[in-house]
Amino acid sequence: MNDLALLLTPEGRALLDVVRDTDPARELAVATRLRREHPAELVSAALGQARLRQRAAAKFGAEDAGRMFFTPNGVEQSTRSSVAAYRAARMKDLGVTSVADLCCGIGGDAIALARAGIRVLAVDRDPLTAAAARANAEALGLAGLIEVREADVTEVSTRGYDAVFVDPARRGGRGRIFDPEAYSPPLSWAVGAALGAPRAALKIAPGIPHEAIPAEAEAEWISDGGDVKEAVLWFGSGAPGTVRATLLPGPRTLPGRGLPDPGVRPVGRYLYEPDGAVIRAHLVAEVAEEVGGGLVDATIAYVTADALRPTPYATAYEITDRLPFNVKRLKALLREREVGVLTVKKRGSAVEPEELRRKVKPQGPHSATVFLTRVAGAPTMLLGHPAR
């Protein structure tokens, strides 16, 4: 708290501008110089905040990150701005004009909601985190739309708000928490809060078992640039019991249609690797139908087909070789093809990509992709390249 208070002073803000682009390798020299003119505590706080802002640029963009205030946990746990903006836009489309943002953290989601024109009550029980959220609302010119309250979310009334957004803490002293009832607050409490509001969105870990999803909720898995970022349970969206996968940028959304699992078929000319959000949402069957394909193995989420049908929900590769798993054979083939850049993908294999690359020692001007997987139950290597 004291560090943040120091940084919010005119001297602190000016010093933040001075250290903005400090190279971590030069921090000691910069700190030594600045301590001749500024208190050591302030210099240390400014350099620490500069490091956090540099890390946060990947999530918030350099412009916003350069004006915001972060805590170490805030950088780690906050929502990527592109995902928060998508979710806020969906709230707006649902007619939401006010949101109670419970467990608001440093305010990343509140900022996106406010920028969508939605009035926000942002609540967090940690004093430093709430102070950072308040400072961020002011720094980005959104204080008129964001009220920050330091409180226990379980004791805050959300009456009068169009929607509730809950982002429970999913990390503890020992790292990630996988049991939804060990979230803080527990998922059951968050679901209760959601059911008591006209509309709601609950941010949860993408690995949540489908059987843990309430029947009243629509479940959406979101990826950004191919990386799965989160799952969201929507209440009051008009689609209870449904699932969807949304890919950013775009957005492109694949709704579930309750299709049966695709059949297994021989490896064809093309292999499709579904986006991670599609896999988490159990929508591989929808992709298989779209490309006219089947699975290479009943337990593996790779789709194969004879024809190339581009889809935003999967990356297509043209397969040139199918081999039983054998490192020596792969090494010989790569040497013959003069492959020096080898991308290793795996699903259903215990082999680590870096370990395989060390063993085959690729050399040459060409590139290739190898899939370590199972085909009809047998360990297999599929060699190919992105389809054109």
Stockholm file with secondary structure:
# STOCKHOLM 1.0

chainA/1-388         MNDLALLLTPEGRALLDVVRDTDPARELAVATRLRREHPAELVSAALGQARLRQRAAAKFGAEDAGRMFFTPNGVEQSTRSSVAAYRAARMKDLGVTSVADLCCGIGGDAIALARAGIRVLAVDRDPLTAAAARANAEALGLAGLIEVREADVTEVSTRGYDAVFVDPARRGGRGRIFDPEAYSPPLSWAVGAALGAPRAALKIAPGIPHEAIPAEAEAEWISDGGDVKEAVLWFGSGAPGTVRATLLPGPRTLPGRGLPDPGVRPVGRYLYEPDGAVIRAHLVAEVAEEVGGGLVDATIAYVTADALRPTPYATAYEITDRLPFNVKRLKALLREREVGVLTVKKRGSAVEPEELRRKVKPQGPHSATVFLTRVAGAPTMLLGHPAR
#=GR chainA/1-388 SS CHHHHHHTSHHHHHHHHHHTTCCGGGHHHHHHHHTTTSCHHHHHHHHHHHHHHHHHHHHHCHHHHTTCCCCHHHHHHSCCHHHHHHHHHHHHHTTCCEEEEESCTTSHHHHHHHHTTCEEEEEESCHHHHHHHHHHHHHTTCTTTEEEEESCGGGCCCTTCSEEEECCBCEETTEECCCGGGSBSCHHHHHHHHHTSSEEEEEECTTCCGGGSCTTCEEEEEEETTEEEEEEEEESSSCTTCEEEEEETTTEEEECCCCCCCCBCCCCSEEEEECHHHHHTTCHHHHHHHHTCEESSTTCCCEEESSCCCBTTEEEEEEEEEEESCHHHHHHHHHHHTEEEEEEEESSCCCCHHHHHHHHCCCSSEEEEEEEEEETTEEEEEEEEECC
#=GC SS_cons         CHHHHHHTSHHHHHHHHHHTTCCGGGHHHHHHHHTTTSCHHHHHHHHHHHHHHHHHHHHHCHHHHTTCCCCHHHHHHSCCHHHHHHHHHHHHHTTCCEEEEESCTTSHHHHHHHHTTCEEEEEESCHHHHHHHHHHHHHTTCTTTEEEEESCGGGCCCTTCSEEEECCBCEETTEECCCGGGSBSCHHHHHHHHHTSSEEEEEECTTCCGGGSCTTCEEEEEEETTEEEEEEEEESSSCTTCEEEEEETTTEEEECCCCCCCCBCCCCSEEEEECHHHHHTTCHHHHHHHHTCEESSTTCCCEEESSCCCBTTEEEEEEEEEEESCHHHHHHHHHHHTEEEEEEEESSCCCCHHHHHHHHCCCSSEEEEEEEEEETTEEEEEEEEECC
//
